Amino acid sequence: MEAETLALAHEIDFSFFGLFARATLIVKIVMIMLIVASFWSWSIIVIKLIQYRRARAEAAVFDQAFWSGEPLDSLFEQTGPAPSGSAEKIFAAGMTEWQRSHRDDGGLIAGATARIDRSMDVAINKEAEYLRNGLTVLATVGSSAPFIGLFGTVIGIMNAFIEIAEQQNTNLAVVAPGIAEALLATGLGLLAAIPAVIFYNKLSSDADHILGGYESFADEFATILSRQLDS
């Protein structure tokens, strides 16, 4: 009997594709959802890592140009009113409002400082939305994937017990495939959730750090313009 059980166990395909092919429709749907979620998460992770690296590099280059001593009007002419870099966009928003606040006689319209601050705040908020776009997907995958995998596991174990009852056989060769396919769903859920949670925390911290740099620059730039207004 034991030899027969071992022979049956060897005949069973316990590979990923074998377990997937043997799973019921609901468990297959759960597995496909988790695989898609995992690939979706990794695509967002890679895109965000590249995006944040580029944002830090652009900010460093512009920061060097801004503090080089070059006149602000000249720097604004080089960047233009619609630059590509995030830090440059904040600078352009402030400079655009600064120029619009001048009357034809060279005087300044009242409330220029407040309008400049609001213009740069709007630009920062747009960049914040751009930087954080996609992070909610990682948070959703990280929090929901284990439960989706657990749902697949519950369904798989239920089917395993139903098969045992129908065959009236508790042989390991009968029980093992159903349990293995059920646990595979949990494994896929964890495989999708763990990287999503780790990189969500990292990318959120990176985004906050980049936005903190933008806000510091906006405050320093507003201070410079305020000095020019006072003079």
Backbone torsions as a table, in degrees:
resi	resn	phi	psi	omega
1	MET	NA	-43.3	179.6
2	GLU	-64.5	-39.7	179.0
3	ALA	-64.6	-37.8	178.6
4	GLU	-66.1	-38.5	178.0
5	THR	-64.2	-43.4	178.4
6	LEU	-63.0	-38.6	179.6
7	ALA	-64.4	-41.0	178.2
8	LEU	-66.4	-39.1	-179.9
9	ALA	-64.0	-38.2	179.6
10	HIS	-68.8	-27.5	-179.1
11	GLU	-77.2	-18.7	-177.6
12	ILE	-80.0	134.5	177.9
13	ASP	-88.3	109.4	-179.5
14	PHE	-98.5	13.9	176.3
15	SER	-70.7	168.2	-179.1
16	PHE	-58.3	-46.6	-177.1
17	PHE	-68.7	-34.1	177.4
18	GLY	-66.5	-44.2	178.4
19	LEU	-66.3	-39.1	178.9
20	PHE	-64.2	-43.0	-178.1
21	ALA	-65.6	-31.6	-177.2
22	ARG	-85.1	-14.5	-176.2
23	ALA	-69.3	157.8	177.0
24	THR	-74.4	170.2	-174.8
25	LEU	-60.7	-43.9	-177.5
26	ILE	-63.5	-44.1	-179.7
27	VAL	-66.1	-36.9	176.6
28	LYS	-62.5	-43.0	178.7
29	ILE	-61.6	-42.5	178.1
30	VAL	-60.7	-45.5	-179.4
31	MET	-63.1	-43.1	179.9
32	ILE	-63.4	-42.3	178.4
33	MET	-59.0	-43.2	-178.3
34	LEU	-69.5	-37.8	177.9
35	ILE	-65.7	-44.0	177.8
36	VAL	-62.2	-43.3	179.0
37	ALA	-61.8	-38.7	179.2
38	SER	-65.1	-46.6	178.7
39	PHE	-64.4	-38.6	177.8
40	TRP	-62.4	-44.3	179.2
41	SER	-62.4	-45.8	-178.3
42	TRP	-66.3	-34.2	177.0
43	SER	-64.7	-42.2	177.6
44	ILE	-64.5	-41.8	-179.2
45	ILE	-59.9	-48.2	-178.7
46	VAL	-64.0	-44.3	-179.8
47	ILE	-61.7	-43.5	-178.1
48	LYS	-68.4	-38.9	177.8
49	LEU	-61.3	-43.2	177.7
50	ILE	-66.3	-43.4	-178.5
51	GLN	-62.7	-44.7	-178.6
52	TYR	-68.9	-36.4	177.2
53	ARG	-64.0	-42.7	178.1
54	ARG	-65.6	-39.6	-179.9
55	ALA	-63.6	-41.9	178.5
56	ARG	-65.6	-39.8	179.4
57	ALA	-65.8	-44.0	179.1
58	GLU	-63.6	-40.0	179.6
59	ALA	-65.4	-38.3	179.5
60	ALA	-66.2	-42.1	179.7
61	VAL	-65.1	-45.2	-178.8
62	PHE	-68.3	-37.8	179.5
63	ASP	-60.8	-39.4	178.0
64	GLN	-65.3	-40.8	179.3
65	ALA	-69.5	-36.6	-177.3
66	PHE	-66.5	-39.5	-177.9
67	TRP	-94.6	15.9	-179.5
68	SER	-79.2	-9.3	-178.7
69	GLY	96.0	-0.4	178.9
70	GLU	-70.8	139.8	178.9
71	PRO	-56.2	143.7	-176.9
72	LEU	-63.1	-37.9	178.9
73	ASP	-62.7	-40.4	179.2
74	SER	-66.4	-40.8	178.3
75	LEU	-65.2	-36.8	178.9
76	PHE	-66.9	-35.6	176.8
77	GLU	-64.5	-34.5	179.8
78	GLN	-73.0	-42.0	-178.1
79	THR	-77.7	-35.1	-178.2
80	GLY	82.9	169.1	-177.5
81	PRO	-75.2	-15.1	-178.6
82	ALA	-133.3	68.6	-179.1
83	PRO	-74.9	171.6	-178.6
84	SER	-93.6	-32.6	-177.9
85	GLY	-73.7	148.6	-177.5
86	SER	-66.6	-47.1	179.3
87	ALA	-62.7	-37.7	178.4
88	GLU	-65.7	-34.3	178.9
89	LYS	-65.0	-39.6	178.6
90	ILE	-66.3	-43.4	176.8
91	PHE	-61.4	-44.3	-179.5
92	ALA	-64.2	-37.4	178.3
93	ALA	-62.9	-42.7	178.4
94	GLY	-67.1	-43.7	-178.8
95	MET	-68.7	-36.8	178.3
96	THR	-62.1	-44.8	178.6
97	GLU	-68.6	-33.4	177.3
98	TRP	-62.0	-45.7	179.5
99	GLN	-68.7	-36.6	178.7
100	ARG	-69.6	-21.1	-177.8
101	SER	-81.5	-5.1	178.1
102	HIS	-88.1	133.0	174.5
103	ARG	-79.3	171.7	-179.5
104	ASP	-63.8	-28.8	-179.6
105	ASP	-85.5	5.9	178.4
106	GLY	94.4	-11.4	178.2
107	GLY	-76.9	169.7	-178.8
108	LEU	-105.4	140.3	175.6
109	ILE	-72.5	142.5	-178.3
110	ALA	-60.9	143.9	179.2
111	GLY	81.0	20.9	-177.5
112	ALA	-63.7	-40.2	-177.3
113	THR	-61.5	-44.2	-179.5
114	ALA	-65.0	-40.3	-179.7
115	ARG	-67.7	-38.4	177.9
116	ILE	-63.6	-43.9	178.4
117	ASP	-61.2	-43.6	179.8
118	ARG	-65.0	-38.8	179.0
119	SER	-62.2	-43.7	179.2
120	MET	-70.7	-34.2	176.4
121	ASP	-63.1	-40.9	177.7
122	VAL	-62.5	-42.4	178.9
123	ALA	-64.1	-40.0	178.6
124	ILE	-65.1	-41.5	179.4
125	ASN	-63.2	-37.3	177.1
126	LYS	-65.5	-41.1	178.3
127	GLU	-68.3	-34.8	177.4
128	ALA	-63.4	-42.3	178.1
129	GLU	-63.7	-38.8	179.4
130	TYR	-67.8	-42.2	-178.4
131	LEU	-68.7	-36.7	-175.5
132	ARG	-90.6	-3.2	179.2
133	ASN	-62.6	124.4	-179.8
134	GLY	102.0	-20.5	-179.2
135	LEU	-67.3	-29.7	177.7
136	THR	-64.8	-29.5	176.6
137	VAL	-64.9	-43.9	178.3
138	LEU	-62.4	-41.9	178.8
139	ALA	-63.1	-41.3	-180.0
140	THR	-66.1	-45.0	178.8
141	VAL	-63.5	-43.8	-178.2
142	GLY	-62.9	-33.3	-177.1
143	SER	-90.1	-28.9	-173.5
144	SER	-101.6	-26.4	-175.1
145	ALA	-58.9	-42.6	178.3
146	PRO	-60.6	-36.4	-179.2
147	PHE	-73.8	-35.5	175.7
148	ILE	-64.6	-43.4	176.4
149	GLY	-62.6	-38.4	178.0
150	LEU	-64.9	-37.5	176.4
151	PHE	-60.7	-44.5	177.2
152	GLY	-62.1	-36.7	178.7
153	THR	-65.1	-44.0	179.1
154	VAL	-60.3	-46.0	179.3
155	ILE	-62.5	-42.4	-179.9
156	GLY	-63.2	-41.8	179.5
157	ILE	-68.0	-39.2	176.0
158	MET	-58.5	-44.4	179.4
159	ASN	-65.5	-35.2	178.6
160	ALA	-64.0	-43.5	179.1
161	PHE	-68.4	-35.5	176.5
162	ILE	-63.1	-41.2	179.2
163	GLU	-65.7	-37.5	176.9
164	ILE	-62.8	-43.4	-179.3
165	ALA	-65.6	-39.1	-178.6
166	GLU	-68.8	-40.4	-179.0
167	GLN	-86.2	-13.7	-177.5
168	GLN	51.3	48.9	-176.6
169	ASN	-146.1	123.4	178.3
170	THR	-100.5	20.9	178.5
171	ASN	-58.9	141.7	-179.0
172	LEU	-59.0	-33.5	179.3
173	ALA	-65.8	-24.3	177.5
174	VAL	-86.2	-38.6	-175.1
175	VAL	-79.1	-42.2	-170.4
176	ALA	-58.2	-46.1	-177.6
177	PRO	-59.6	-43.3	179.8
178	GLY	-65.1	-41.4	177.7
179	ILE	-65.5	-40.0	-178.9
180	ALA	-64.6	-43.1	-179.8
181	GLU	-67.3	-34.3	178.4
182	ALA	-66.9	-43.8	-179.4
183	LEU	-69.8	-26.8	176.9
184	LEU	-61.9	-36.7	178.3
185	ALA	-63.3	-42.5	177.0
186	THR	-63.5	-42.0	178.7
187	GLY	-61.1	-41.5	177.9
188	LEU	-66.2	-36.6	177.5
189	GLY	-62.4	-43.4	178.0
190	LEU	-68.9	-37.0	179.3
191	LEU	-62.4	-34.2	178.0
192	ALA	-80.1	-36.5	-171.1
193	ALA	-79.1	-41.6	-172.3
194	ILE	-61.5	-52.4	177.5
195	PRO	-62.3	-34.9	-179.3
196	ALA	-63.2	-42.9	-179.6
197	VAL	-67.9	-45.6	-178.0
198	ILE	-60.8	-49.4	-176.1
199	PHE	-77.0	-24.4	173.6
200	TYR	-62.6	-45.1	178.6
201	ASN	-64.3	-42.6	-179.2
202	LYS	-66.5	-48.1	-177.0
203	LEU	-67.8	-34.9	175.8
204	SER	-63.3	-41.8	177.8
205	SER	-65.2	-41.7	178.5
206	ASP	-63.5	-42.1	179.6
207	ALA	-63.4	-42.2	178.3
208	ASP	-62.8	-39.0	179.8
209	HIS	-66.2	-43.5	179.4
210	ILE	-64.8	-44.3	179.7
211	LEU	-66.6	-33.9	174.9
212	GLY	-61.7	-37.1	175.5
213	GLY	-65.3	-40.1	177.5
214	TYR	-63.5	-43.0	-179.9
215	GLU	-66.0	-38.5	177.0
216	SER	-63.9	-42.6	177.9
217	PHE	-62.2	-43.4	-179.3
218	ALA	-61.7	-39.5	178.5
219	ASP	-65.6	-43.2	179.3
220	GLU	-65.8	-41.2	179.3
221	PHE	-65.2	-41.6	178.2
222	ALA	-63.3	-35.5	177.9
223	THR	-65.1	-41.2	178.7
224	ILE	-63.2	-45.8	179.3
225	LEU	-65.6	-34.4	178.8
226	SER	-64.3	-38.7	177.5
227	ARG	-62.9	-41.6	-179.6
228	GLN	-66.3	-35.6	176.5
229	LEU	-65.1	-41.3	-179.0
230	ASP	-68.6	-30.1	-178.5
231	SER	-83.4	NA	NA
